[in-house]
């Protein structure tokens, strides 16, 4: 038996903070048995004593029992956190305001999501005309007893006659697609199963393109690796067994495919990629010739060399956003009716990376990132700059969808201290008006948002946002968040949990470390594969900056990250346990030697490398959180969080990592795990579960950094 007990006889470890008088005993961990599993990999013996914890909870009673016992321990401990009830109450207050999604127009219908405040799942409405009365179409709160069945995507047909919508159950990545008749609100009997990583793209009102995988073997739906994705066409009124295969590559099973359609109904575009890196092949189907040619595609871009994101089609010309010859992206066009296909640059690369583009009313709306904050510019279709869209300071803008034949677009703007406001913009008149604005329970002007640039280990300047109440003037417990992977940019946005932390008097910091997409391809490449250590160095340097510059106190730094960010937290705690005082590693990738064996993990080799290749394996072995726990070091208080139904980063990662922490000699701070049920990787989680989970997380981090919440 491998086991770590922190309570021996009368010698009970007691934790206390200078800001809180309460004392709480560190829990005794449940017993976790170990196996004699040792493999020799590239000449090194690697032990894996907790491999049995990789099994699916639903299929292995021993794993289920382990989860129950761990939750019993962590639940009892977290209930004792002095600020637990305060944080849950504060989050309830902060979430209790009306929230609207950015509208989608189809015909004369406007479709949007709506939440009155504390609904577990947002509802879905339609308006007939912009100023029409909202009519409820879908209420996911009625779909399950625990409200863990969520609306995971919507797509109105071209005229707005039908609505396709995706259902997510228990947080899984699998989707069930169903349909509604919009006029009557009645369900259409069609149902599509085993869809995953898919869009729902309409061909007129006729049917949709969607992506699916073969049905997995029984009991393997949450663990089997995802291969042989294919694009199908489903015609309204037909059974799924009659769906037409549009595109597949059985000779290249690792390729994933998604089908898109242009607003004018002229083209279907098939994008194919092998991993998470944005390198795609592009095939085009001329839908005007479907009667004679069927779904036969024309290759537009072969080879997985660059990113090609379709924007739209206008008069037979396709517009794309690409990083071919432009690490920060450019916009190009190609006339599909010309005798010879030729790419033309419409908008050249600039010093700000392009993060998105759309064509609205004969205009190109181009979104840029300037030091991780949104900018938006309007061009004509020849690339001449017309005007800038005025945004409300440092923040994130999103949306800008619409049609080349209509000048109307909607967009949202949010920042750390401001929930999303939805705007309607008419590009013909340049008139902007508010479509929906939340009424808040706090004053955004009471919070300051600052951006600093600090040096990493190699001298690279890294941007970091620092947000706090303006009356917080001295060092204060600080929550530092990071991600650093998969070309994903972290931009300013509202979070009730972060706001609750700041309402309590804490500081929130977000570091835009390498591996993300904040500065284009070079920034991403600087934090992946053999350069992954830069990501950890950047995050460590952020913590050092916060302490050296009096933002936080010497014993007041908490770090947090999820998924790839959970890996970040695990690696940084291993490398600099002295820097961190409390940590939350959420749904993290913790076993870097076996991550590619489950579900979507095999896609991640683009960012991490291949565990079966010696050169990559040595890099992975050097930082894998599971394999680099430093027994004999004093570790910070660690709360690992995951869900038993996570089929993106399977919970075995967190299970094995926690078992290894509890078995090691890492000092007297708690090393516990909180395991949610029917919550998956995070999307679709009910509001009540979010409040409960983050109340536990924030109170844990507060207790171990000395953050004392205001007395009521």
N, C-alpha and C positions, 0 to 999 in steps of 0.2 A: 504494500500500500504506500503510495506517495501522498503525502498530506502535509499541509502547513497549518499549524495551530498557533494562534497568537494569544491564547489564554492558557496558562499553565498554572494550575493550583491557585494560590492566592496572588500570583504575579499577573495582575490584569492591567493591560496597557490602557491608559486613559488619554483621550485627546481633549484638548481645550484650546481656545483661541483667545487672544488678548481682547477681542471685541465681544466675546460671548462667554457668559459665565457657565454655561452648561458643560457637563462632561459626559462623554458617551464612550462606552466600552467598545473596542474594536471587536468585530464578530469572530466567532470560531467558524472556520470554513467546513463545509461538508466534505466527507471523504470522497476522493476521486481515485479509482484504481488505475494502475498503469499496466501497460502491456510491454513485453520485451520485443519491441519492433525497432530494428536497426537495419538501415540500408547503407551500402557503400556506393556513393555517388561521386563520380569523377575523382576517385581515390580517397574520399573523406567519408568516415562513418557518421551517419546522421541518425540520431534516435528520434522516434516519433511515438512516445509512450501513450499518448492520448488520442491515437488515431481512431479509436472506436467512437469518439465524439463527433466524427464526421457524418455519422448516419442520420437520416431523416428522423426527426422526433416522432413523426406519425407512424413510422415503421419499426422503431426500436424502443421497446419499453424501458430498457436501461438508460438510454439517453433521455427519454421523457422523465424518468425518475430523477436523473441528475438535474435537469432543468427545474423540476419542482422544488428540489432541495435547495438549489442555489437561489431561486426566487424567494424562498422562505427566509433565508438568511439576509439577503439584500433588502427585501421588503421590510423586515423588522428593523434593520439598521436605518434605512431611509426614513421610516416613519418617525424616528427620533430626531431628525434634523430640525433644529429650532425654527428655521424659516420655511419649513415645508408648506404649511397651511397658508402662510403669507404669499409665497410665490404662486401657489395655485389660485388663490383668490385674485391676486394682481393680474395674472394672465387672463383669467376670466373677464376682468374689467377691460383689459386692453383689447381683447378680441370681440367685445360686445359692441360692434358697430356694423352698419350696413356695408356690404362689399359687393361690387359689381365686376363681372369679367368684361374684357374688351369685346364689344359687339362684332358679330360677323353678319354681313348683309348678303342675302340671296333673294333675287327678285326684289319685291317690295317688303320682304320680311327682314327683321333684325333679331338675331339670336344672341343670347347672353346668359351667363350664370349669375346667380344671386344668392347671397347669404344674409339673413337678417341680423346675424351677430354670432350666436352660439349654436346654430344648427350644426350637427355633426357632419353633414355633407351639404354642399351647396346645391341648390335647385337649378333648373334650367328653364328659361323663359323664351317666348317669342313675342315680338310686337309687329303688328301690321301697320307699317309706316313708322317713321322715326319717333313721332310723338304719340303713337298709339298706346293703348293700355296693355301692360304686360300680361301674357297668358301663360300659365304654368303648363309645361310639356312633360317634364321629368322631375320626380322627387326621389332621389336615392335613399332618403331617410326611411322610406317605406319598403326597401328591398331586403332588409335583413334585420333580425332582432338586435344584433350588436352594432349596427350601423357601420360595419366594416366592409360592406359592399359599396363600391364607389363608381361614379361616372368618370371614366378615364379618357374620354375624348369624344368629340362631336363633329359632324360634318353634314351641313345641309346640302341638298342637291342643288343643281345650278339655278333652278327657278324657285327653290324653297318649297317644293311640293313634298319632298321626303326629308327625313332626318335619319342619318346613320349615327349610331352611338355605340361606344365601347364600354363594357362593364368589367371592372376589376374586383376580384373577390379576395379578401384577406390580405391585400397588399401584394399579391402575386403579379408577375410580369405577364402572365397569360391573360388574353382578352377574349371575351365573348362579344360579338358584334350583333346588334339588333337594329330594327328600323321602326320609324313612326310615320304615319300619314299626318302631316303638319296641320292641315285644315281641320280634321276631325279630332286629332290628338290620339287616335286609335293606333294600337300596335299592328304592324305588318308581321305576318307569321314567320318570316325568314329569320334564320339564326345561323351565325358563322362561329365555329369553334376552332381552337388551337391557333388563333392569331397571336402574334407576338412581335414586338419591335416593328409595328406596322402603322401606316397611314390609312386613311379611308378617303380615297380620291374618286369623285364622281365623274362618270362619263355622261354628261347631260343629266337627265332624270332616269336614265336607263339602268344604271347599276354602279358598283364601285370596284376599284382596284384595291386589293389588300394583300398583305404578306402573311404567310403562315409556315409553320414547320410540320413535319410528319408527326402524327400522334405518338407520344412517348409510350414506352412500355408501362404497364400498370405499376404504380408506386414510384415511378421515376420522374414524374412531372416536375418535381422541385429540385432535381439533382442532375438529370441527364444533360450532357453537353448538347448545344444547339447547332445542328448541321442541316444542310440541304433546305434552307429557306427558299421559298418560291413565291412568285407573284401570281395571283389569280384574279379573274373577273367574275363577279357575282351579279347576276341579273335579278332585279326585283321580281319576286314571285316564284323564283326557282329554289329548289333544294340545293344545299351546299354540294352534294354529290354531283351536281350538274355544272358546277363552276368550271370555267375555261382556264386552263393553264396558259398564262401569258408569257412567263419567263422563268427559267430555272437553269442551273448549271450542274447536273449530276456528276459531271466529270471534274468539277471543282467544288466539292461540297462545303468548303469553308467560306465561300462567298455568301454574303447576305444581300438581299435585293429589296428595294422599295419602289413602288410605282407612284408617279405623280401625273397630274393632268393640268393643262394650261387653261386659263380662264376662258379663252375663246373656243374651247372644245376642239382645237385643231390637233394637238399633240398629246401623246402619253410618253412620259420620260421614265426610263428604268435606270436607277442608280444602283451600282453594285460595288460593294467594298468587302474587304476580308477581315479587317479588325476595327479598332476604334479610331485609328488615325484616318483623317479625312482625305483618303486617296481613293478615287472612284473611277469606274468605267461608266460610260454614258451610252445608252441605246435609246433610240427614238422610234416611236410608232406613229405614222401619219394616220390619224383617226378618220380623216376624210376618205382614205383608200381602204378602210377596214373591210368593206364588202368584197373587194377583189383580192386584197392582200392578207386579210385576217390580222393576226397579232404579230406578223413578221416584223422584227425590229431592224432598224438601220443603225450600225455602229457609228457613233459620233466621236467618242473618245475611247480608245483601247488602252489597256495597261493601267496598273494601279500606281500612277506616278504623282498625281496632283489632285487637289480638291476642285470639284465642279458643282456649284450649287445653282440649280435653275432658279431664275427670277420670274420670267413670264414670256409669253409670246405676243408679238404685235405684228400683224400683217405678214405672217410667215417668217418673221425674224425672231429667233430665240435669244434671250439675254441670260447670261450666267455671271456669277461671282466666282472667281478662281484665284488660286495662289500660284498658278503656273507663271514662272518668271516674276513673281511679285509676292514675297513672303508676307506682306501686309495686305494683300489682295488687291485686285483690280476688277472692273466690270467689262465684260466683252459681249459681242453679239455675233450671230452667224445667220445668214440668209439661207433658210432651208430650201428655198425655191430656185436658188441660183444654180447655174450649170456646174460650177465648181465651188465647193464649200470652203469658205475662208473666214477665219476669226479676225475680228476687228476690235481694237481697244476703244471703249466708250468713255470710261473713267479710269485714269491711270492710278497706279499706286501712289500713296502719299505717306507722310510720316506718321499718320494715324491709321491703325488697322481698320478696315471695313468689317463691321460685325453683322450687317444685314442689309438687304435692299429689297424694294418692291416697286412695281409700276402702278401708278394711280393716276387716272385721268390724263394720260399722255406725259406724265412726269416720272422721273426716277427719284424715289425717296431713299436716300442712302444714310445708313446709320454707322457712325464711327465711334471708336473708343479713344478718349483722350485721357491718359493716365487712369484707366479703368472707370471713367465716367462717360455718360452718353453725350454724343453730339448728333444732330440730324440736319441734313442738307438736301435741298431740292435742286435737281438738275433737269434739263430737258433730255430727250432721248438721243441727242447728238453729244451729250456730255457737257453742255454749257451750264455753268453754275448760275442758278436763278436767285436763291435766297436761302437763309438759314431758318430753321424752326427754333423759336425761342423756348428753351426749357427752363425749369425752375431751379437753377443752380446745380450743385453736385448731386448726381443721382442717376437713375436708370430709366430710360425710355424704352418702350416695347410696343409691338403691334404694327401700325402703319400698313395694315393689309388693305386690300381693295381691288378694284378692277381697272384695267387700262381704259375702259369706256365710261368710267364714272369718277368724278373729281373728289369724292368723299372718302375720307379715311379716319380711323379711330386709333388713338394711341394712349398708353398709360405712362404716368411718371410717378416714381417713388424714390424715397431716400431713406436713410437710416432712421430719421425722425418723422417721416411722412408716409403713411400708407398710400396705396395707389389712388390717384385721381385719374379718371378717364376723360379724355378730350376728343371732340369731333373737330376735324380740320377740313375745310373746303379749299382745295388747291386752286380752284378758279378765282376765288375771291380773297384767299389767304385769311379767311375768317376762322378763328378758333373759338369754340365755346365748350363749356364743361358739360359733359354727358352725365357724369356721376361723381360726386365728391363726398367722402365720408365725414360724418360728424364725430369728433374725437373726444375722448375723456381726458386728454392731456394737451398741453400747449407745445407744439413743435419748436417754437422759438425759445423754449427753455433749454434746448439742447444744442450743443455746438458740434459741428462736423469739421474736423481738421485732417488734412492729408500731409504726411511727412515722407521723406525719402531717406532711407538709412542704408549703410553699407553692409553687404553680406561678407562672408569669409574671404571671397576672392575679390572684393572691392566693388562688385556690381551693385548699383543703386536699386533698391527695392521700394516700391510705394506701399504705404500702409495708411489706412483710415483709422483715426482715433475719435471716438464719439463718447460724450459724457454730458451730464447736466452741467450747465454753466456755473452753478454754485459749488461744484466739486473742484476745488483749487489745489489740493495737495495730493500726494501719493494715495492711491485708492486701489483696492482689489480689482484686478483687471482680467477680463476674459478675452483671450487671444484666439482667433479663429483662422483656419487656413485649409486649403485644398491642394492646389499645386499639381494638377494632372489633366490629361486627356483634352488639352487645348480648351479647357473650360475657364471662362473669365468670371471672377467674382466681382460684382459691381454693387454699388449701394442699393439697399432695399430694406423695406420694413420687416421686422420680425418681432412678434409679441414677446418672445422669450428674451431677446436681447434688450428690448425696451424695459421689461420687468427687472432685468439685471441693473440697468441704468437708473430706473426709478428707485432702486434700493440704495443707490449711491455708488455703484460700481462703474468702471470704465469698460467700454467695448472696443476692441481693436481687430481690424481685418487686414491681414498681410497678403499682398498680391504676389506671392512667391512664384518662382519659375516652375514650369510644367503646365501652367495655365496658358490662356490665349490673350492675355491683356495687351501684349505688344506683338502679336502675330506669331508666325511659325518659329522664328528664332527663339522667342521666349518659351514656347512649348518645348522645342528641342533641347533647350538648356536645362530642362528638369525631367528628362525621361531617359529610359534605357541606361546606358553607361553614365549619364549625367544625373541620375536620380538623386545622388547625394547632395547636389546643389539645392534641391527642394528642402531637404532637412536643414542644411546650413542656413538657408534664407530664413526659415522659421525660427531656428535657434537665435539667429542674429536679431530677429524681431523681439524676442523675449529679452535679450540682453539690452537692446535699445530702451525698451519700456522700463527696465529696472535702472539703467544708468542715467536716464533722463527724468527720473522722479515721477513717471506716470503711475507706476505701481511700486509698492514697497518690496523689500527683499523677500518677504514671505507671502506675497499676495498675488502670485501669477497662476492663473488657471488657463489651460489650453483645451481646445475642443476641435474636433473634425469628424466628418462622417464619410464612410465608404473609402475612397482613396484618401480622404482626410483622416479616416480612422487609422489607416496605415501610417500616415504622417505622424499622428499623435503617438502611436506605438513605437515607431522608430526614434522619434525625438526623446521620448521618455527613456528609452534604452541608452541613447547616446549622451544625454545630459539630464540625468535624474536630479542633479543638484539645482538646476535652473527652475524646475517646475514644482509648484506646490500642490496642485490638484489637476486632474486630467479626466476628460471624457472622450473615450474612443468609441465612436458609434458605427455600427454595421461595417466594421473595418476589414480590409484585406490583410490578414495577419500571417498566413502561411504562404510565403512567396515561392516556395519550392513545389507547391501542388495547386496553386490557384487556377491553373488552366484545365483542371479535371472536372469542373462542374459548370453547368448551365452556360451563362454568358462569359465565364472566365476565360475561355479560349480566345475571345476577341482582344483581351487586354495585353496580349503579347506585344502589340505595337508600342505601348507605353512602358511595359516592364521588361520585355525580352522573353526568350523561350527557356523554360526550366530544363529542357532536354538538350540544350546546347551549352557546352562547357563554359565558353566565354561569358554568356549571359548568366548562367547558373552561379558563377563566382560573384558577380555583381549582386544578384539576388540574395545569395547566402550571406553577404556582408551586412545587409541591413534588414533582413526579414525579421519583423517584430517577434515572432514565435521563437526564432532560433538565436536571438541575441539578448535574451534576458540576462542581466548581469547579477547573478547571485552573489551576495556579499555587499551589495550597494544599498544605500538608503533610497527607496523609491518614493515618489509622491503618492498621495491618495489617488487611487484609480477607480473610476466607475466605467465599466464596459457596458455598452447597451447594444442590443440586437433584437431580432424577432424570430420566432420559431418557424415562420412561414416566409422568410426572406429567400427568394429564389434568384436574386441577383448576385449578392455576396452571401453565399450560404452560411448559416449561423455556425457551422462547424469551425470556421475561422475564429470567431470570438470565443467559442466553447473551449477549444484547445489552448488558445492564448491565455484565457483566464485560469484554466487548470494549471498551466505552467507557471503563471505568476504566483498562484496560491501555494504551489509546491516549492518555490524557490525561497531563498533567504533574502528578502528585499526590504527588510526593516519592519517597522511597527505601524505603518499607515495601512488602511484597509485596501484590499484588492478585490473588488466585488463586481458582480455582473447582474444586470437587470434585463430580463428576457420577456419581451412583449408577446402576446398571442394574437394571431390574425392581424399582423401589422405590416409584414413584408419589409421592403427596403425603405419605406417611408411614404411613398405616394399613396393617396387615398385614405390616409389615417384619419379616423374621426376626431373631431375637436376635443371630445372629452378625454380620449387617449393622449392627445397632444398635451393637454393641460396637466394630466397626471404624470406623464413621462417627464416633461420639462420642469414641473414642480419638483420632482425628485432630483433631477440633474442639477438644477440651479441651487437648490438648498444644499446639496452635497458640496458643490464647488464653493458656495458661500461659506459654509462651515469651515472648510479646510483652507480658506484664504483670509478668514477673519472679516468677511463682509457681514456687518450687522444690519438687518433690515430695519426700516423705521418702525418705531413703536406706534401702535394705533391709539 
